[in-house]
Amino acid sequence: MDDTKRYERLLNRYRDGDISRRTFLTALGAAGVVAGVTGGPMGMLAKNARAATPEQVRFDGWGGVVSEAFEKYAFAPYTQKTGIKVISGTFGGADEYIARVKAGQPGEFNLAHLSGVFDYARYHGLELTSELNEANIPNLKNVIPTLIDPLRKISGGTLSAVPYDYGTTGIAYNRKYISDDEAKAKGAKLMVDEAYKGKIGGWGEWKTRIWYGALQSDQDPNNIKDIDAVWDMIRSHRDLALKYWSSGAELMSLLAEEEIYVTEGWSGRIKALQDQGHDIGYLDPAGGLGWQECLFVLRGSPMAACEELLNFMLEPEVAIAVAEGQSYPPALDPNKVDLGKIIPTLPAFDPKGTLASLSFFDPAYWNENEADWSKTFSRVQRGY
């Protein structure tokens, strides 16, 4: 009976995430050999323990250079270390992914690379949040507090995700046709300049279109007073644009092939283009959009394995390698971690670790207006 209780305590510690999978199975095996137990309670507990230990977890992200960086610098080393395989999926946008999750079975989706506070609030509202055991994620202490605090506020002090990187959605332009001085002078209004009709692009995502429509109508995107003026700007942009792009890969292709000369774009994807030798300028205009991305654990996921993966991905060496691979600064605090020589050169990097210069979506404001604005944008996108 004493042995059985000891095994039960060991199993509970593993299930609670107090010890790793490898430590648990090693201890369980050693204890079984010492006790000479091959059946009975010990056999049942060992069977249950292995049943509770996942052989794989699923991770969904944005694809392209971002997913390539995750797979090379995080997932492959994690699998080698733990034996747990990471099944990597991709999505083109947050709305697409949340529709998959809502249509899926509990536990089918585990972790996702989501866009910051807005999506975190949406998932919490749909009761899809989990509760991380932060004791199993000691590397969380190295994350910029400014990125963590908004998540805690939404989920009542606990966390269902860890911040992982940040960046901006600024103005990207081909310097062969648009000078740096012109881009700085026109800012967000460069994308509604009739001189570039047919050579303008834009992300076909309602939040970004409304944010830039607000800037183009000289309004605060988090406190819009005249939404009709915003829709007018979105229509102007729509009529001047060659097309809306739907993924980072498409964004890069349109700029690289000179199908478009100007668009808003994600800072890391533009840096990747620049590194490939394309003369693409990048500007964060006044009121430009900053964002953070988090690694979100969905309710019903194998928590111990997910927490182990999160902690592994927050190891400075891993997080820095991923950041350099995807060209987005990591969420690690530069006051606590030496980020090397490359990270400080990435667009949007804040050497102070405060992110005070960036503007972010106000999640309460945007969630409150989501139903109306997303529906209206769908109609505007179709030509109304």
C-alpha angles and dihedrals in degrees: 000000000000090000091049092052090048091053091046091052089049091050092049091050089054094046090049090052096244092128132030126254092250093048091048097050092043092051092044093050094046092048091050092052093048093049093043091230119153103154141015118054093347093054092046092049093048090050091049091047093054091045089054091050112087120221090206144011127207122235124186124196147155100284127221120064090346095059091040090057092048094049096046102040103029117017100044094049090044092053090047091052100043107020089234111128120222113218105208121208131173139216134190098221144002094253091052092052097046089052089055092049093049090050094045133084123265109275094016092110120041117168131014137184097232132181107258131261100347095058092040089058091048093052092046090052089053090051092244096126123112128201116246121214096229092195085073091054105057091160088068086086089073095057121106106264092218088066096046101045098066090053093051091050092056097048099041099259099315126096132233093178143023122230110246113172143351140205145148138263101224139152118292118193140172108248091207088072106018124045126219089244093054092048092050093047095050100033113172091356089068087083093060095046110126090211088076099045110154092018098073125099136184142179111265093224119119098223094053093044091051093045092054092041087057092050091047090053091047096250137131105256090214093051109033113182099178111037092172089063088053092052089049090055092047090052091049091052092046092053093048097043126096090214146320114259120220106196141031090249091055091047091055093045094051092052096041093051091045092237085135131025101198138024139137108267145177113268096229094049090050090050088052089054091049090050088053089059101260115142095231119152122211129204133179101209124209106290090015118168121265123186143177127214125213138196101239125199113209123220112268095033123132095267102195093052092044092049090050090052092048092051091047092051090051092055102120093236092051097042092048092049091050091046092052090047096051097031095233121119114250122244090244115122110249087210090063105030131047101233096191129229104301102052094062089058094057119106114261093019112150111205091195094055094226100103086209092144094060129086117220136191112270097231097206093049095046096042089051091056099035099100095050099037098044091049092048092047090054088057093045090048089056092054105269 
